[in-house]
Structure formats: C-alpha cells, structure tokens
Amino acid sequence: MYTYSEFDESFVRNRVAQFRGQVERRLDGSLTEDEFKPLRLMNGLYLQLHAYMLRVAIPYGTLNGRQMRQLAYLAERWDKGYGHFTTRQNIQFNWPKLADVPDMLDALADVGMHAIQTSGNTIRNVTADHFAGAAADEIEDPRPVAELLRQWSTDHPEFQFLPRKFKIAVTGSPTDRAVTKAHDIGLRMVRDAGGAPGFEVMVGGGLGRTPMIGKVIRDFLPKADLLPYCEAILATYNLLGRRDNKYKARIKITVHENGLEAFRDLVEARFAEIRPEFSGVDQDWLAGIETQFSPPRLSDADTSEYDARRESDPVFRSWADTNLAPHKDPSHAIVTVSLKKPGNTPGDATAAQMRLLADLGATYSHDELRISHEQNVILPHVHRADLPAVFDALRSAALATANVGLVSDIIACPGMDYCALATARSIPVAQSIATRFEDLKLEHDIGALKIKISGCINACGHHHVGHIGILGLDRAGVENYQITLGGDGTETASLGERTGPGFAYDEIVPAIERLIHAYLDLRQGPEETFLDLYRRLGMGPFKDALYGDAARGRQADAA
C-alpha cells in the first residue's frame, strides 16, 4: 500500500499547522463562525447537531494495522470510544472538541493519514472496490490509479472551488463493487480488442435530491490517457457548472442540461489541448506508485483444519458461507467483517474492536485492511488455514455476525441522531429492521437483499440504489418514511422506484416485513433474489402487499 513521501509528510504537517492557527483565531473570537466555516471544511471538520464532527479520509478504503490502531486511539483520546465508518470509505468522529482537532490531525499525520478534502466543493476522497488487489474476478488492481488521482487532485489549484462537491470511484473488476455509476466520474476497468486494460468512463452519476445513473462518455480510455481525460472533464464542469443554485450545481445537472454529446465534445476538445502537456510524466508517476502496491507473497499451507472446522461447526460454516469471498489465490479468502450485528449502529466500531481488527490484519492479512462503502471492514488476504482462528477472535469481540449481503447488513446514514441536515432518524430504523428479522430467523432463507436507509434527501445512505430503499422525511413535524424498490448499485445499476405514500415511524418495520413476505411467497425458488423477482414482476405485487386491503387489515390487527 502507499506510504507517505517526504513531500506528503511536509504538505500534511503544514496544513495541520495552518489549521491550528485558524482554530486558535476562532476560539479567541478573531474569526466568526461564518469566516471559519470554509476553513474548517477544507480540513474535514463539520458542525453537526450536537458537536463538531471530524471526517478522516481512508483513500480507496485501504489502511494498515498501525493506522487502524491510531484511529482507535483517536476514538478513546478525543471522542467517546468509537468511530463511524461511512459510505465514502471514511471514518467520522462525532464528538471532538474544537480545541482538540489540531492535535487529532497531528496524530493522524503520525501514521500517514489526514482529513484534507473530505468536505467542501472540491474532489473528495477517491473510492475504490474494497476487494481491490485480491478479487478473483479482477482485471487489475485499481488502487494505484486511485492513488494517482488522489495525488493529482489534492490541493489542485483549479479545482478547489468547484460548483459543488465532486466524487470519483474506480473498480478493476467487471463486477462493480464501487457503485461507479452513482459517481460524478465512474471508472470501470475493461479490456480492448487486443486485451490491453483501460477504462470505461462514466460522468454525471449521483444520488441526492436528483438521482441519476452515470452516462458513458468513453467506452474505452487507455490507462495512459486517464489523468488528462479526468482533468478535461473537471475543467469543462468547472466552466459550465451552475453556481446560481447549489441544488443544480452537480455535474449530473450540467450533463443533463447541456446534453451528453455537447458535454463530450467540450471534454474531447479540452483533452486534445492538455494531453501533450502531460508528456508521459503522469505515467512515470504512476509507475512509481505501482511499486508500492505489489501483491503480498502468499503462503501455502494445509487447509485441513479449515475443512474439519467447517464440517463440524455449523456456526463457523454459516459465517464462512456468508462472509467470505473468492480470492484470486484459491488457498486464500477475502473476509468481510460485519459491523452490523443486529441492534448495533451500522458502521460503528469501538476502539477495542478497531484494535482487534488491526491485530488480525497484521497477523493474518499481510497487514492490510479495507473499509467498504457498505460500512464493513475487509481482511483481503487470509489463508484458509487461518480462518478458524480469525473467526474465533472476531466472535470474542462480537464481530462474527454472519450477515454480509443479507437483510440486517443495512447501510444507514447517521440521520437525525447526529446530522444537522437530517429530517428523520435512520439508525433506530436500521436497528429495528435488523432485530426484527433476527427474531423471525428468516434472514438466510431470504438470501441476498440490500436495504439502504437515508435520513434526508441528500441520500448519504444510498437509498436510491437499495433493493429496498428507505428515505426518512419530515411531514409537518412528523417522521415519514418513503420506500423505493428495485435499486441496484452494481454494473447493472438502476434507481429505485417509489412505491407510493410513506409510512410513519412505527409503521415502517411492519411495511418492510410485508414486502419480504410477499417476495418469499412469489419467488420461483431460493435462487431468485428479491431484485430478480422485482425485475420479473414489477411493482404491482409489492404495492398490493404494502397498501392492499389485507395489508391494512394486518396493520389494524397489530394495532
């Protein structure tokens, strides 16, 4: 993985020192909150409902044990003993005191981490497939490209004051685990007719109040052209993007209002202008980065202990069947550690849990951990012989929940428990759904099902691309939850369709239960997923389940 150069170290330390001075001036009253706001946002500091919140970048979701231990230290030293992993592969600390934030940033810099460009109208943390470098279906590890984009975009003088925030995601696999089609720029690695790797480039994706699926602007872009082409897209957007209305300022609106063809023509013209300026220096730069992402030297060992444990222990077998993914080396597995034990807050990890994950990564996964946009933690390179030991350690820390990709593996934003923008609670809804289906013991029978919950129209919980999406809104001072169906964040991306009127807070869990019972009644077998069924039958039977006479009768009986 990438480690800081002397330049990186100097740059980040200087930014921390600069921000320390700004904080001091805010505390002594020399800066008003309005004056301080753009300065703190440049350093990942938000003002939430109850306190400041510091958002720390985990570029392309990759970190090592030392960095995870430092996050645990921050949680204990300056927060309330936990951190919250987000859908942007970041971690948020929700309770820091303003006077302590510069010390937190210095502590992050000690381990090659920072909070730069995790907020503001600039290029945010570049995200990537959380299985990158390990996935069996991968064409090539996309993280060197993500690191190239991170270095290029950090403090880029032309792109620090864009019309709105800008998000880039990259995947090296035909299976899209990075939700690339819901990003301002989505990069999906493909091969040309001769087998050379390059990228399908998409622009104008995004969720929020105007959700859109990204449009393909280039079917195939050679890797050597990636940086100048991305710069051409950003430069075009920076000129065309609206600044009169922040709700219409994202690139998705720019592409929509100008049309893809017109936007593409401007991008191609700008690309032709600037491409000669790069003259291969970016490829030399990339080659240097790639040396830091060499795959680990994987060991060979006997797997009989794994096989025996799997045969004799149904709890271990359930976890292995659910939480493991194929590794490019068949003797290894990718382990997803669920942070979604029913009843807990999705994405939260205590300091003790973070330290355990750091130890497991160092001992069993070549000192690598990943954070997924689904708010879980990944051990990417675990030998099958070590899986029983990993499972036992996880179980001791309440981290061995076998629910990855199932009903209780819910994505949820912090909602009205923390966020100043939220209009409804997300966390209690996620907890109630998860505990309800744990009580019903139906989760594994239901199979693959992605539920995503947002507490406001900004869609930080990605509800638009949930198989079942839930959006919490304020209706005359009362929480109301809209349901969407049929969303998908993968390579077959689609936006969910609203079912109809929303549900009150105490009605939303029974409504979700009716939807899932309808699915179980209608599917053609366990192999037909909820999304498959929805695409086969459409909205009709699910509307009946939600709003039909029988559904109203069940609601009345329950009341």
N, C-alpha and C positions, 0 to 999 in steps of 0.2 A: 504494500500500500504506500501511498505518497507520504513523504516526510518533508517537513519544512526545510527550505534552503535558508541561507543567511539573509537573503533579501526578504523572504517571508517573515522570518523572525523579527527583523528590523521594522518592517512595514506594520505588523500587528502591534508590536510594542509601542511604536509611535502613535498609532491610533488610540491605544489604551491611555497613553499619557495625555493626549489631546482631550479625550473624553473625560478624564479625571478632572482636568481644569474646567471643563464645561459643567460638570456636576457640582463642583465647588461654587461656581458662579450662580448656579441655580439655587443651591442651598443658602447662600448668603443674600439672595434676592437680587443680584445683579442681572439675572436673566429671568424674564417672566416664563410661565408655562408655555405660552404661545411661541415665544422665542426659542425655548428649549426643545419643543416637540420635534422639529425636523432634525435636530442634532441627536436626540436620543434614538429616533427611528433609524438613523444611519448606523446605529450600533445595536440594533435589535432589541431596544427597550420600549415596551408598550406601557400605557397606563390603563389598567383593567378596572373592573367593578370595585375591587376591594384593595388593590395594591398594584405596584408595578409588576410587570412580567418580563423576564429576560428570555428571549428565544435564541438558542445556540445552534449554529449550523453543524450538521453532520454531513459533509459533502458526499453526494451519491450514496449515502447511508452507511459508509464504511468507517469503522473505528477499531482500535486495538484495546487490549486489556488495560493498559495504563490510562488511556483516555476514558474508558468506562469507569475506572476507579476514581478518576478525578471528578467525573460527573456525580458520583456517589458522595464524594467529599463536599462538593458544592451544595448538594441537597441537604446534607447534615449541618454544614457550617453556616449557610446563609439562607436556607429555606426551611421547610417543615418536614424534611426527611424523605422526600420523594421527588421525582420528576415525571413529566408527562411527554411521551413520545407522540409526534404528530404525523399527519398525512403528508407532510413535506419532508420527511426524514430528518426532522429537527427534534430537539428536546426543549421543553419550556419549563422554567422555574417560575411559579406563580406568586411567590411571597417575598421577594427580596426587598430590602430597604434601599432606597436610592443611594444613600451614602456608601453602601457596601458594593454596589455594582462595579465600580472600577477594580476593586480587589477581586471580584469574581472573574472579570475579564483577564486580569493578570494571571490568575490561577489557570484559566483556560489556555492562555498563551504558553504556560509552562509545559503543556502537553500537545502543542500544535493544534489548538482549536481557537475559535473566535465566534463572534456574533455579527460580523460585518455582512451587510446586505441580506439580512433575514427579515427586513421590513423596508418600507419606503418604495417610491416609484422608480425602481431600478431592477436589475436582473437578480432574481432571488436565488436561493440555494439550488444548484443543479442536481436533479434527482435521477436515479437510475434503477434498473432492475436489481432487486435485493438479492437475487441469486447470481449476480454477475461474477464471472470467473470460476463458477462451479457448476452451472446448469448443464445438464446433459444435452439440451437442445440448442446450445449457444453456438452462434457462428464465430463470435469473437468477444472477448471481454470489452465492454463499452466504457469501463471506468477511466482508462487513460484519456479517452475523448472527453469524458465529463470533467476530468481534471484540467484538461486543456481549456475547455470552455470556462471553467471557474477562474483560472488564472487570467484569461483574456478579459473576462467581464468584471473582475474585481477592480473597483475604482476607475473603470473605463471613463475617460473624461467626457465622451459624447453621450453616455447612457446612464448618467447618474440622476437625471431629472426627466425621465420618460413621461409620457402622458399618464401612464398607470404602471402598476407592478407588472413584472414580466417573468414568466416561468418556463423553464426548459427541462424536458425529460428525455432520456435516452435508454434504449434497450438494444442488446446484442443478439436477441433471440427472436425467432418468428412468433413465439408465444409472448404476447405483450403483458408483462407483469408490472410495467411502469406507468400505465394509464397515459401513454403518449398522446392519444387522440384528444385528450382533455387539457392540453397544454398550449401555451402561446406558440411555442415551437416544439414539435414532437419529432424525434429522430429514431427510426426503426431500422436496424441493420439488415440489409438484404445483399444478395449477390447478383452481379450482372451475368450476361450470357456466357462470359468467359470464366465465371467463378470468382471474380475479384469482389471483395467486400466493399460496400458503400452504404449509403443511407437513403431510405425513403424519407422525404422531408415533408412534414405537415405544418401548417400555420393556422392560426385562428381558432384553436380549440379553447375551451374554458367552460366553467360552470357558473356559479353565482346567479344573479337575477336574470341573465340572458344566456342560458346554457347553449353551447354549440359544439358539435364534433369537428375536429380539425380537418382541413381540406388539404389534399396532396398538392404541393406546389412543385415538387420534383419527384418523379418516380425513382430516379437513381442519381445520386450525387456521389462522385468519387470521394473517398476519405480525404484526399489531398485538397479538396475544394471546400471542406466543411467550414473552416473558420471564416474565410472571406464571404462565403454564402450567408452564414448566420449574421455576419456584420452587415451585409447588404439588406437583409430582412429588417434588422433593428434600425438601420439608418432610414429605411423607407417608412417604417412605422413612426419613427421619431418626428419625421416631417409631416406625415399625413394624419397621425393620430389626433383625435379631438381633445382639446383642453378646456372647452366651454362647459362640459358636463362630465363629471367623473364616472357616471354610470354608463356613459357611451365612449369611454376613453380606451378600453382594452382593444388589443389588436383584432380580436374577433369581430368587433363592430367596424373597425377600419376595413377589414377584408370584405365584410358583408356590404357596407355602404359603397365601396368602390368596385366591388366585383373581383373575383379571384383572378381573372385574366388580366385586368388592368393592374392589379397589385403585382402579379407575377412579372408583367412587362417592366414595371419600375424596378423591381428587385433585380431582374436579369441585367438591366441597364447599369444599375449601380454595381452589381457583381463584376461586370465586364470592366468597369473603371478601376475597381480597387484590387482585383485579383493580382495584377502584376506587382502591386506594392508588397505583397507577401513574399514573393520570390523564393519560396521554399523555406523561409526561416521558421514558419509555423510547424513545418514537418520535422525540422531538426529539433525543435522544441518538443514536439510530440514524441519523437524517438527517445529523447532523454527521459520523458515521463514514463514511457512504456517499460523502461528497465526497472522501475520501482513497482511494477505490477506483475512481475514474473510469478507464475503459479508456484505454489508450495511444493516441496518434494514429498510426495505422498508415500507413506509406508505400506508394506504388505504384511498382513498378519492373519492369523487363523480367526475365522468368524464363527467357530463352533459355539462359543459362549453366547453370542447373539442369537444363533439359531435355537439353542436349547432354551434360553430365556423366553424367546418368542413362543415356543411350543408350550411351555409350562405356565406362563404368566399371562392371563387374558388382559389384565390392566396394561401391562407393558405392550402387548400385541396391539391393543386398541390405540395406544399412543403412537406406536410405530406406523400403523396403517394410516393414521390421520395426520401426523405432524412431520413426517419425513417426505422428502422429495428426491428424485433421482439425481445423482451426481454424475459428472462426466466420467469418473472412475467408478466402476460398479462396486468396488470394495468399500466405497465411502458413501455417505448420505449427507444431504442438506437437512439440518434440523431447524424447524421453526418453533421457537419458544413462545407459547401463547401468553400474552399479557391480558387475557380476557377470562380469567376464572369467573364463573357466574357470581354476580353480586359485587364484584370489584369494578372500579372505574376503568373503562377500556383505555389502554395505553399508559397507565400509571405503573411505575416501578419504584419500589422503596430503595433506599441506599443499600440495605443488606442484599436485596435481590440483584442490584447492579454489580455489587462486588462479587457475588457468586457467579454471575454471568461472565464477568471479567476473568475469574479464575478458570471457568470452564473453557472459555475461548483460548486462554493461554495454554491450558493443559491438553485440550483435545481438538482444537480447531486452528492450529498454527497461528495463534494469537490474532485471529480475525473474528470480528462480529459485524453484523449488519443490522440496520434498522429498516423495516419495511414501511411503505406508505400505509399499510394496513395496521400499523401501530403494534407490531410484534418485533421480536429480536431473533436474528438468524445466527446459527453456528454453521458456517458454509462448508467446512471440510472435516467431517467427523468420520473416522474409520468405524465400520460396523462392529468391530470387536469392542469399541469403547462405548457403544450406545447404552448398554445396561448401566454402566457407571454414570453416564450423563443423565439418564432418566432418574436414577436413584437420587442424585444430587438435586435435580430440579424438583422432584417430589418433596424433598425435605424443605424446600423454600416456597411451596405452593405455586410452582411454575410448570407443573407437568400436566396441565389440563389438555385433554385430547379433543380439541375442538376446532383446529385450524380449517377454515373454509366452511364451517358449519354455522348453524343458527346463532349461537352465542359468540361467535368470532365477529362481533359487531364493530364497525368503525363509527366513532362518535366524536364530535367536536366537544369542547368544554361547555358550550351552551351558557345558559344564564347563571350557572353556578360561579362562573368566573368572568365571562366575556362581556364587555361594555356594549357590544353590538347585538348581542343575542336577544331574541324576543320570546324564547321558550327554553325550557330545560331539555337537555339531551342525555346527560349522564343517568339520571334516575330512570328514564325510559329504557335505555340500553340495559341497565341492571335488571329492571323488571321483566323485560322480554327474556333475557338470559336465564334468570332464575325460574321463570315460568316453564320454559321448555326443559330445563333440568329436572323440574318436578314431574313433567309429563313423560320423561325418559324416551323422547321421540327423536332426539337430535340426529343420531346416527342413521336412523331409518329415513329421515327426511333427506339426508345427504347434502350435496353442495348447494349452499344458499347464502348469498351475500346481502346482509341487511346493513344499510348505512343511514346514519341519522345526523341531521344538521339542526342547530338551534336558531338559525336565521337564514335569510335569503342568500347570504354570501356563500353558503354551501361548503364550508370547511370540512364537513363530514362526507362530502362526495355523494350526497343522496341521489343526485340525478343519474348516477351510474350504478346504483344498487339494484340488484334483482328486485328487492323491495326497498324503496327509499322512503324516508320519513322526514318531513320538514316541519319544524315547530314554528308557529306564528302567533302573533298577538291579535286576537279578535276582541276589540272593545274591552281590553284588560284581562281577557281570559285566554289561557293557552289553548291552541287549536293545532292539531297535527294532520297535515295532508299526507296522503300515501301516493307514491308513484310505483309503477310496476314495469318490468322489462328493461331496466337499465343494465348496462354492461360496460365495464372499463377495459376490456381486453382488445385483442386485434379485431374482434367483431363488434366494436363499440356501438352502443346505442344509448339514447336518452330515455329515461323512464317516462311513462305516460301517466298523467294524473287520473286517479280512479273516480274522483267526484268530491263531494263535500268532506271536510276534515272531521276529525274526532277529538273530543275532549280528552284531557289528560287521563282521566280514569277509564276512558273507552278504548285507548289506542292498543293496549296489550290484548284485550279480547278480539279486537279487529284483526290484528296480526295472526292470532290463533285461528280465526275463521278462514283467513286466506290460506294458511298452511294446511288446515284440514281439507279444504277444497282441493288443494294440489294433491294431497295423498289419495283422495277419492278418485281423482280424474287421471292420474298418470298411468301410463301403459306398462309400468314396471319400474323397479328401483333405478334402472339405468337412465330413465328420462328425468332430467333435472327440472327444477322449478322454472328456470329460464327456457329450457326446451319446450316445456308444456305451454308456457305463456306465448312463445312464438308460434306454436302449433294452433292453439285455440283462441288466442287473443284475449281481450279484456272481459268479454261477456260473462263467463262463469265466475270470475273473481268479483265483478261488480255485484252479481247475484249474492255471492257469499257475504259481501260487505253490507249491502243495502237492502237485500230482499226481505220479504215478509218473515221468512224463517229466521233470518239473522236478527230482525227486530224482536221476534219472539224470544230468542235466546237471550238477548240483552235484557228484556223485561223479566225473564225468569231469574237471571243473575242478579238483577236489582232487587 
